[in-house]
């Protein structure tokens, strides 16, 4: 059960009163509010992009017990507390698959995330496919999209919010060009905290 601190509730009321008018639906607004709260920056409203029904697909997956796969331990740590207090979805970090990496042409995170995806998507009987949350590694996002081109199983949702300058916008644009359910924070902005805040907003709505 999630118990909100009064300061958090006051912050959300403040954010709602200062957001400009938009056409976002209920769940999309919840995600936006959490991202503004996490970043302390109203300009993220200009950068957030949802594929049609992405939040609804993600919420249904969470309710069915879908695991959550992240690119970093930092993102995983930021999600686990909310997951434990809501639907108890299992949270995995790509680091758990680092040690077997013999592919020198891939970064550790790209390799770990791809191996984790293959394993989790094949061992997910009875629930929705994993949700993938990327807040740091553009190479992991690009490689994941590449391997999904020929995959039978697809993620229930991809949260694409890697941060930085090299390859970041390229990876986000690559995701936007697909038909995959996705939530993207455009530009060079992003990070583990922002990506985690996005899935946490949906977890809060799952109870």
C-alpha positions, -999 to 999 in steps of 0.1 A, spaced: 0 0 0 13 35 -9 9 62 17 17 96 4 35 122 24 16 155 28 45 174 11 43 151 -19 5 157 -22 10 194 -19 37 192 -46 14 174 -70 -14 200 -64 11 227 -72 23 210 -103 -13 205 -115 -21 241 -110 9 252 -131 8 228 -160 -5 243 -192 -36 229 -208 -30 196 -227 -48 167 -244 -32 140 -223 -55 113 -208 -57 104 -171 -27 80 -170 -5 102 -193 -11 131 -169 -1 110 -140 32 102 -157 37 139 -166 31 150 -130 56 125 -117 82 135 -142 78 172 -134 80 163 -97 112 143 -102 129 168 -123 116 200 -108 112 212 -143 79 220 -161 96 220 -195 95 182 -197 59 187 -207 73 197 -241 94 166 -244 72 138 -234 57 115 -261 34 85 -258 24 60 -284 -14 54 -285 -25 34 -255 10 30 -241 1 38 -205 -30 15 -206 -9 -14 -220 17 -8 -193 -9 -7 -166 -26 -39 -177 8 -56 -179 17 -45 -143 -17 -58 -131 -10 -92 -146 23 -94 -129 47 -86 -158 83 -83 -147 102 -50 -151 136 -50 -168 159 -20 -163 193 -11 -178 208 -1 -145 209 -10 -108 200 26 -100 168 25 -120 159 -9 -105 165 4 -69 142 33 -76 114 10 -88 116 -19 -63 101 0 -34 71 10 -53 67 -24 -68 68 -40 -34 41 -17 -21 18 -22 -51 16 -54 -72 50 -69 -62 62 -71 -98 96 -85 -100 123 -60 -110 155 -70 -128 186 -51 -138 207 -59 -169 238 -62 -146 226 -96 -136 235 -108 -171 268 -90 -175 293 -118 -166 287 -139 -197 295 -112 -221 319 -124 -248 307 -99 -274 333 -72 -276 313 -52 -301 285 -46 -276 286 -26 -244 280 -45 -212 246 -30 -208 235 -37 -243 245 -73 -240 231 -77 -205 197 -62 -214 194 -83 -246 202 -115 -227 178 -106 -199 151 -98 -224 155 -132 -241 154 -150 -209 125 -132 -192 104 -131 -224 107 -169 -227 101 -176 -190 70 -155 -186 42 -180 -188 8 -168 -178 15 -131 -176 22 -102 -199 56 -98 -215 82 -77 -196 82 -40 -194 116 -25 -204 128 7 -186 159 24 -201 172 55 -184 209 55 -192 221 34 -221 213 44 -257 233 15 -270 211 -9 -250 179 7 -264 192 5 -300 203 -31 -297 170 -41 -281 151 -26 -310 173 -45 -334 167 -79 -318 130 -72 -315 127 -69 -353 126 -107 -356 112 -116 -321 79 -134 -315 75 -118 -281 75 -80 -278 77 -58 -246 44 -48 -230 59 -13 -229 93 4 -235 102 35 -215 129 51 -235 147 78 -215 184 74 -219 203 105 -210 234 121 -225 248 134 -258 263 105 -278 237 84 -295 209 94 -271 186 112 -296 194 86 -323 182 58 -300 150 77 -291 142 84 -327 148 48 -336 122 38 -309 98 64 -322 100 50 -357 87 16 -344 51 4 -337 62 -7 -302 42 6 -272 65 33 -258 69 64 -236 98 86 -247 113 117 -232 127 135 -263 160 154 -265 191 146 -245 171 146 -213 163 115 -193 181 94 -167 174 66 -143 153 87 -119 131 99 -148 126 65 -162 119 50 -128 94 78 -120 75 69 -152 70 33 -143 63 42 -107 35 65 -118 18 35 -135 25 12 -105 7 37 -83 -23 33 -105 -22 -5 -104 -36 -9 -69 
